[in-house]
Amino acid sequence: MKWFVPGRLEVLGKHTDYAGGRSLLAAVDRGVTVEISDDDEGFTITSTAVEGELTLTPNTIPDLPKGHWGYYVQAVLDRLVLNFGELKPARITVDSNLPLASGMSSSSALVVAVSLGLIDHNNLTQRREWAANIKDRIDLAGYMATMENGLTFGTLEGLRGVGTFGGSEDHTAMLCCKADQLTEFTFCPIEEQRSVPFPAEWAFVVAVSGVLAEKTGAALESYNNASLRARELTEAWNDATGRDDAVLADALASDEDALEGLRAISAHDPALSARLTAFVTESEVAIPRAIKALEAGDMVAFGKAAELSHRNADEALGNQIPETNRLQSLANELGATASAGFGAGFGGSVWALVPTEQAQEFADRWLSAYVNEFPQVQGTASTIVTRPSGPARRV
């Protein structure tokens, strides 16, 4: 059996999901395909991208280099065995046409694809534990997220994930987004909000910076710091008010004066103050403006919302680097209607919105101009043209 899981395009919503905020998302027309077949014993994993094979054993830490993609598969095996018991032996073949560590969430796509394949291979959806916890794809996205962050989901006990303190945005986009639409979700809990049609005359060009955004490698500490600062803000708020809000969005929604209260609480700490600004600007200003613009067909206003989002990510969230900043400004200089960095940051990618008929020509000019300024990424930087596509599916 085969499962295809698309990559995720985070149009807007940088580091908002785990704090209960908004994201504007699409699934894309590229992704990860996993084929599962019976095997005599154990779990053998191969990838079309690299030679050789991995042999993994549930609940046994593999002898692999830090950051190796095999740790994502290991996390899935460990969690499914913990929650549902012994799994049937399987041979797992992974194929991907997503740029690796690019911000399009190839790592989460791998987790979801392997999970769906093994769930199908073992008929886990028929189990009582499954029915008690997972009613629909929204629930499934929440469970898939805990494969990575290690949290418990309902009565399905948590286990160490892959070391990230992330949320469920990626998994939600992959499982719940629709073809030819951009969809707004809010998180903690996951709730689908508005969807807006994405006109056929427009396309996204994604430029991969060539600077790897490996969430299990060098950028892990920076990635997790953004999450930890949001958690610290919520804890400080609860200490000051006596409340028990779970995430930053709950604190902000608790009272009409909550924002001023949070500003006062964080004023002594520049890092916390910047994190608050980053969250509020992205979730409560940029995304609502962007959706309003799309609903009105006002692409100029949409471009302004994207610009606000990118500047906010650079100046307040602090997850942009010189390469992604220059890609974004180059896109604007070359005539893109809108452009912004996206994903975890600290590397990764930038999207640009351009007319479909000009997309490939724009992609070529954009990449050429970028590599001319950053010759060290020659061979690792790339561009793709994509549109909102359908969610994960058996193929």
C-alpha positions, -999 to +999 in steps of 0.1 A: +000+000+000+011+036-006+003+069+010+010+103-003+014+133+021+018+168+007+042+194+019+029+224+037+030+260+025+026+283+055+014+314+037+013+332+071+015+321+107+051+319+118+055+302+152+018+308+161+004+273+163+019+261+195+008+293+212-029+289+201-027+314+173-038+316+137-022+303+105-031+306+068-022+274+051-021+253+020-011+218+011+011+217-020+014+195-050+046+179-039+052+156-010+063+123+005+051+090-008+056+059+015+051+023+004+046-003+031+049-040+024+051-071+046+085-083+058+097-113+077+109-095+108+116-060+121+114-027+102+135-020+072+135+015+057+149+027+024+148+060+007+151+067-030+172+098-021+201+079-005+217+045-009+215+018+017+188+008+042+180+013+079+169-014+102+150+001+132+137-016+163+109+000+184+121+014+217+158+011+207+177+043+200+193+040+166+230+044+160+226+073+136+242+108+132+224+137+150+197+151+127+194+119+106+159+114+090+158+080+105+150+095+139+116+107+126+107+071+116+120+058+149+097+083+168+067+070+148+075+033+156+080+040+193+048+060+197+026+035+178+040+006+197+034+024+230-002+033+221-013+002+202+011-026+210+032-047+188+032-039+150+036-062+121+070-063+105+072-041+075+095-028+047+091+009+043+101+027+011+102+065+012+102+087-019+100+125-018+100+154-043+099+180-015+131+200-010+147+188+022+149+211+052+134+239+032+105+251+053+079+231+035+080+206+063+095+176+047+102+162+081+066+163+093+054+150+059+077+120+065+062+115+100+027+117+087+033+094+057+051+067+077+024+069+104-005+066+079+012+037+062+018+018+094-017+026+108-032+012+076-009-018+075-019-027+111-056-017+108-052+005+138-083+026+129-104-004+139-090-004+174-110+007+205-082+031+215-083+047+181-121+052+181-119+067+216-094+094+207-095+101+169-128+110+154-118+130+123-088+144+105-085+173+129-080+148+157-056+129+135-035+160+129-033+166+166-022+131+172+004+133+145+018+164+160+024+146+193+045+121+174+071+149+171+066+169+203+061+139+226+029+151+243+000+128+253-030+129+230-063+121+248-056+087+264-028+079+240+003+083+262+031+105+250+067+096+245+099+115+236+094+128+200+121+143+179+132+171+203+110+199+190+085+219+211+063+225+181+026+225+174+003+210+149+003+234+120+022+212+096+002+181+102-031+201+100-022+215+066-012+181+053-043+163+065-070+190+063-063+216+036-081+216+003-072+220-034-073+255-048-080+271-014-061+288+014-075+279+048-072+296+082-068+274+113-066+283+149-048+260+173-049+245+209-074+231+200-072+228+162-102+245+147-108+252+110-119+288+103-123+305+070-112+292+036-107+315+006-104+304-030-070+307-046-076+320-082-062+300-111-044+331-125-020+332-095+008+308-084+033+305-056+069+304-064+090+290-036+127+298-034+147+274-012+175+294+003+200+266+003+206+272+041+193+241+058+165+245+084+172+212+102+149+211+132+169+182+147+203+198+139+219+232+145+187+253+145+170+232+172+178+255+201+168+286+182+136+269+171+127+258+206+136+292+222+107+308+202+084+282+217+098+285+252+094+323+252+057+319+244+054+294+272+072+318+296+049+346+287+018+325+295+033+313+328+042+348+338+006+359+330-009+331+350+014+340+380+004+376+378-034+371+374-040+338+391-054+324+359-046+290+344-045+298+307-029+270+286-014+291+258-007+327+249-038+330+227-060+321+257-044+347+278-049+374+251-086+364+248-093+364+285-099+401+289-101+432+267-071+446+287-050+414+285-027+427+258-017+457+279-013+434+309+010+411+290+030+441+278+035+452+313+045+417+325+070+414+297+084+449+298+114+440+319+126+413+295+133+424+259+132+388+246+097+382+261+085+416+249+097+409+214+080+374+214+047+390+225+050+416+196+058+388+172+028+367+181+002+395+183+014+411+150+013+378+131-018+362+145-040+393+152-029+418+126-012+403+095-034+372+091-068+389+095-057+416+070-045+390+045-077+371+046-098+402+043-077+412+013-080+378-004-118+378+002-120+412-015-096+402-043-072+430-033-038+415-040-020+448-032-034+447+003-025+411+006+010+420-004+012+446+024+000+420+049+027+396+037+053+424+040+042+431+076+045+394+084+080+392+070+093+423+087+078+411+120+095+377+116+128+394+111+126+422+137+105+407+165+105+369+161+141+369+149+139+338+128+151+352+095+187+352+082+204+374+056+197+349+028+159+347+034+157+385+039+174+391+006+152+365-012+122+384+001+134+418-010+146+404-044+111+390-050+096+424-045+123+441-067+115+416-095+078+424-094+062+398-071+028+409-058+035+395-024+064+377-007+074+364+027+096+339+045+079+310+060+083+279+082+104+274+113+130+299+099+167+300+107+172+290+071+145+275+048+124+293+021+105+323+009+074+323-012+064+348-038+029+354-054+030+360-091+008+355-122+006+319-132+017+325-168+048+343-156+057+320-127+084+299-142+102+328-159+100+347-125+114+316-107+144+315-131+152+352-127+147+351-089+171+322-085+197+336-108+197+370-090+199+353-056+228+329-065+246+358-080+247+375-046+251+343-026+274+321-047+280+297-018+244+283-022+250+274-059+237+238-062+217+238-030+193+268-036+164+260-059+129+272-069+096+254-075+062+266-088+032+253-069-004+258-060-027+248-032-034+211-036-053+183-019-046+166+015-029+133+024-044+103+006-039+066-001-026+061-037 
